[in-house]
Amino acid sequence: MAISVIMPALEMAQETGKVIAWLKKEGESVAKGEPLLEIETDKAVMEIESPGDGVLAGITVQAGAEVPVGRNIAWIVRPGEAPPVHDVVAESGRKAPTAVPAASAVPTSAPADQPPTSTKQGTQFANQAAKISPKARRMASERGVNLAEVRGSGAGGEILANDILAAAASKAGVPLASAAVDSGSSISRLMAERTTLSWTTVPHFFAFRDVDAGALNAARQKFAPEIEKSHAVKLTLSDLLVALVARVLQKHPRMNASWSSQGVRSNTGINIGLAMAVEAGVVAPVIHNADQTGLGEIAVQRRDLVDRAHAGKLRPSDIAGGTFTISNLGMFGVDAFTAIIIAPQAAILAVGAISDRVVPIGIDPDLRPGIRRMMTLTLSSDHRVIDGARAAQFLRDLGASIVNPQQYFDHAGAGD
């Protein structure tokens, strides 16, 4: 029996996917789980595995084409079997639309000679006659865009989010045709949309703490040779921070929770996202169950995620399931900054550079100035999930773990 290969939905907000390359040729044998093709979503380029054993046949979408989620793009058949000729129905129950070449997916506005339509009548007509994605409908409402005046660039004339953005810009008098506009990559556009949504809908508050990071540096120097020998990877301060944050989160489960429409949702796993810059934007691949993972394995996973992120080869599982994120700009010499929460997560930790600072040493009245290797931590929290006291207690315990990291690793060497 033929197995359908469909354009997968790898994230909640994904509407379409773009085929970058087929890794197998039509007529070539494939095994279940073997890399079959590369697709680009709003987050990254990812490898998609074959859903079964057989022969790749009936490819309907070539490299460069962008198609809606759920559409059939090929078949896996038995040797000698012909692929079905009918279209596959998407999970929503609607017939999957035809593929749209990426080159044609350029937002266009309605013709200049199209007669104007009243907002009320036009919107009603658009709702009945035109297909529109839920995200585009929401964006149109937020930006006051009349759907009757928007020509969709999607399959079958479907109105997509880019069409709404173009219409809103045109309404504002932005000369899109003559101006030099960098639309950015799909990743950067998604980042812009999601950070805007998070900043405008999540009630952020911030807590700061300066921490003596001398012992953290010492721990890295102590464990680095052992881990380099056993795991063939260089240990970084980010690896230590992932391990410490994950272990402190065990004592503060509310910091690891998420906000949902029903309220606060507890997460059983502690999955630490690492925000990192790539050429196309910023991604946050995840180290899963970091509280149960040793330093050496964390370092190996971090290196692998960084390499694949920069190569555009992240897998769907690499970016899914994060419950808490760390953003470290210390390597760029940034002393302190605030980060925007990655919803529905409830918090994100911003880490600044470790630098020499003059600080008071000792206990009053015997205080004296001294130089210490200090680091500033900034915790951004969702006030719907976390109150000030919880945030302060988490930062207090995290600071204590950085001042004395040995307590988390001495009992098992480098934590393995």
C-alpha positions, 0 to 999 in steps of 0.5 A: 500500500502506498504511503503518502509523504506530506508537507509536515507541520513542524510548529503551531504557526506554520502555514506552508513549507518550502522544499529545498532539496530532495535527498533521494531521487524518484525511483530510488529505494528508501528506508523508514527513518532515512533522510528523504528531503529538506524543507524550510519552515519559518524557523530553519531548514530541516531534514524530513525522514521517510515515513516508510520502506519502499520506493520514492515515487510520484513527486509532485513538488520540486525544489523551490516550491512552497506548499501548504501544510498537509499537502501530498508531495510524494509517495512511498510505494512497493517496488513495481507499484504505481503511485496513486493519482488522486490528491491526498486530503489534508488532516483538516478534511479539506482537499490540499491545494496545488503547490505554489512556486516560491517565485510566485509567492510575492505579495500583490495588491488589488488592481488600481482600477478595481472599484472600491467596496465598503468596508462592511460589504467588502469584509463580508464578501472576502470572508465568504469568497476568499480563502484566508489563513487564521494568522492573516485574518488576525493580522488584518483585524489588528492592522485595519486591513479591508480583506476585500481589497487584498489579492491573495498570493497563496494557492487558489488565491488564499490570502497569507500573512505576507499579503496583509503586511503588504496591504498594511504597508500600502495603506500607510503610504509606504512606497514598496515598489520603489523603496529598497526593502529587506524582507529578511529570511523566513526565520527573521520574519518569524522572530520579528512577529513572535517577539512583537507578539510576546512583548505586546501580550506577555506582561514582562517584569525583570529582576537583576543580580550580580554574581561572583563568577570566579568559581564558575571559571575555576569549574570550567578549568577543572572539568575541561580537560576531563571532558575534552578527553572523554567526549572530544569537545571543548567545555564552555561556560554556557554548558556549565550554565545550562547544567546549573540552571536546569538543576536549580529549576528542579527546586523551582518548578514554577519557573519551568511552567508555561502559560496556556489559555486554561492557565498555568501548565506545569512541565514535567521535563526541564528542557533548556533552549539556547538562543543563538544567532545564525545568518538567517536570524536567531534560533533557540535549539533545545537540550532536553532533560538537561537536569538529568544530563551530565556536563560532557553530554550537554557539551556534546549536544550544544556543539552539535546543535550549534553546528547544525544551526549554522548549517541550517540542518536543525531537526524538528525535535531540536527546536521543540519542547523548550521550557526555559531559555538562556540567552548569553551575549557575554562572548560579545562583551555585553555587560547586561541586557534584557531578553524577550520571553519565548512564549509560552515559556514563562521566563528567559535568562539573559547572561552578560560578560564576566569582567573584573569589577571593584566590589565590597569584600568582607562583612560590615563593618570590615568591608574593603574594596576588592576585584572580583570576576563578576557577571550580571544575570537578568531574568525576564518573567511572565507575571501571569505565571511568576511573581516577584518573590518566585523570581527573586528566590530563583535568582538567589539560588542560581547565584548561589550555584554559580558561586559554588558550582562544586556542590552540583558536580563534585559527587559525580566528577563532571556530572556524568 
